[in-house]
Amino acid sequence: MVLRAYAKYLQQVRFRFSQSYIEKALITHPTIARDLIDYFLTRHDPKLSAKAKKEAENIEHPRERALDK
């Protein structure tokens, strides 16, 4: 559901790839899809401390590099 929401948001901001393309990319790369979900849940969990949320950025940066490949 989170990934579908991301895809819908990207459509609204005129992201150049279609939802179908995004879905295929996420299916092809399930580890990255899982990491995106983990990152979202960590960043938006009100129960977590600021330190834990900051540590989530360590998840984000390697994934950005993986997506660039």
ROLO-659404 format. One line per field, with one value per residue (C-alpha): residue number from 0; residue in three letters; x, y, z. Coordinates in nm, 3 decimals. Last residue first. Example, Ala and Ser with C-alpha at 12.3 -4.5 7.8 and 13.67 -1.06 7.14 Angstrom:
! residues 2
pos	1:0
code	SER:ALA
px	1.367:1.230
py	-0.106:-0.450
pz	0.714:0.780
***
This chain:
! residues 69
pos	68:67:66:65:64:63:62:61:60:59:58:57:56:55:54:53:52:51:50:49:48:47:46:45:44:43:42:41:40:39:38:37:36:35:34:33:32:31:30:29:28:27:26:25:24:23:22:21:20:19:18:17:16:15:14:13:12:11:10:9:8:7:6:5:4:3:2:1:0
code	LYS:ASP:LEU:ALA:ARG:GLU:ARG:PRO:HIS:GLU:ILE:ASN:GLU:ALA:GLU:LYS:LYS:ALA:LYS:ALA:SER:LEU:LYS:PRO:ASP:HIS:ARG:THR:LEU:PHE:TYR:ASP:ILE:LEU:ASP:ARG:ALA:ILE:THR:PRO:HIS:THR:ILE:LEU:ALA:LYS:GLU:ILE:TYR:SER:GLN:SER:PHE:ARG:PHE:ARG:VAL:GLN:GLN:LEU:TYR:LYS:ALA:TYR:ALA:ARG:LEU:VAL:MET
px	2.245:2.102:1.854:2.136:2.305:1.981:1.949:2.294:2.182:1.840:1.924:2.181:1.909:1.713:1.977:1.840:1.496:1.640:1.814:1.495:1.328:1.073:0.712:0.597:0.679:0.710:1.081:1.099:0.791:0.908:1.260:1.129:0.896:1.177:1.400:1.137:1.112:1.493:1.503:1.215:1.398:1.213:0.877:0.972:1.077:0.760:0.544:0.732:0.683:0.312:0.278:0.423:0.763:0.806:0.714:0.452:0.420:0.079:0.209:0.484:0.222:0.034:0.354:0.438:0.086:0.126:0.453:0.285:0.000
py	0.146:0.466:0.270:0.092:0.426:0.561:0.242:0.294:0.645:0.559:0.294:0.518:0.784:0.550:0.615:0.969:0.824:0.605:0.906:1.114:0.845:0.604:0.594:0.849:0.602:0.806:0.775:0.411:0.304:0.486:0.341:-0.009:0.026:0.153:-0.129:-0.385:-0.242:-0.241:-0.606:-0.687:-0.561:-0.706:-0.658:-0.299:-0.228:-0.388:-0.175:0.141:0.063:-0.001:0.322:0.506:0.675:1.050:1.173:1.443:1.547:1.382:1.061:1.045:1.068:0.774:0.568:0.655:0.557:0.224:0.171:0.239:0.000
pz	-1.106:-0.958:-0.748:-0.566:-0.491:-0.346:-0.146:0.010:0.120:0.259:0.515:0.684:0.684:0.907:1.173:1.201:1.269:1.542:1.696:1.682:1.888:1.753:1.873:1.613:1.333:1.012:0.932:1.036:0.841:0.529:0.549:0.604:0.304:0.083:0.207:0.111:-0.241:-0.269:-0.171:-0.407:-0.718:-1.020:-0.850:-0.767:-1.126:-1.263:-1.034:-1.135:-1.505:-1.454:-1.259:-1.557:-1.556:-1.617:-1.272:-1.330:-0.966:-0.945:-1.102:-0.840:-0.567:-0.716:-0.728:-0.368:-0.260:-0.438:-0.251:0.081:0.000
***
